[in-house]
Amino acid sequence: MKKNFISIIFFLNILFLTNNSISSESNIYKKIDLFGEVLEKINDEYVDEINQSESMDSAINGLLQSLDPYSGYMSPEVFNEMQTETSGEFGGLGIEVGMESGVVKVISPIDDTPASKAGIKAGDYIVKIQDTQVQGKSLSEAVDLMRGPVGSSIELTVKRRGEKKSTYI
């Protein structure tokens, strides 16, 4: 197992050394081929079995996150699920949310909804839902925590830029 891992590292070093002079714009297809070779080598010789689909999703996400801290990739399945979950209100809260720095960020409260009446503003960060920390959870997990029967109540801990204390709503 260790031998396979070392051979992958050796192979990657050779690939990167021999392709070090590749111009990023003029030889982009060579880099795409290189990426395919690396993925194939990992699939053939890596110690553990990998899911190539998940690896590709991770590679795309890594590329997008390298552009800026607000970009990220959702697989078509996750995107469709999020579209379903965000079309409308979250258990009547009336907010549009996204993820930023591992917490839920309010994109905008919808007028005349419990969220806007409670004082939630665009740019607020929801750091706790009931007694559960949001950091480390996915957007869909956080949304699930905010869901509840119509008319039920929920306690959110909100952090607002420029304010030292969190607000409990």
Protein Blocks (a to p, Z undefined) as FASTA:
>chain_A
ZZmmmmmmmmmmmmmmmmmmpcfklmmmmmmmmmmmmmmmmmmmgmbacdfklmmmmmmm
mmmmmmpmkbccddfklmmmmmmmmgcceehnopacddeehiacdfbdcehifklmnopa
ehiacfbghjacfehpafklmmmmmgccehiacddddddehiabdcdZZ
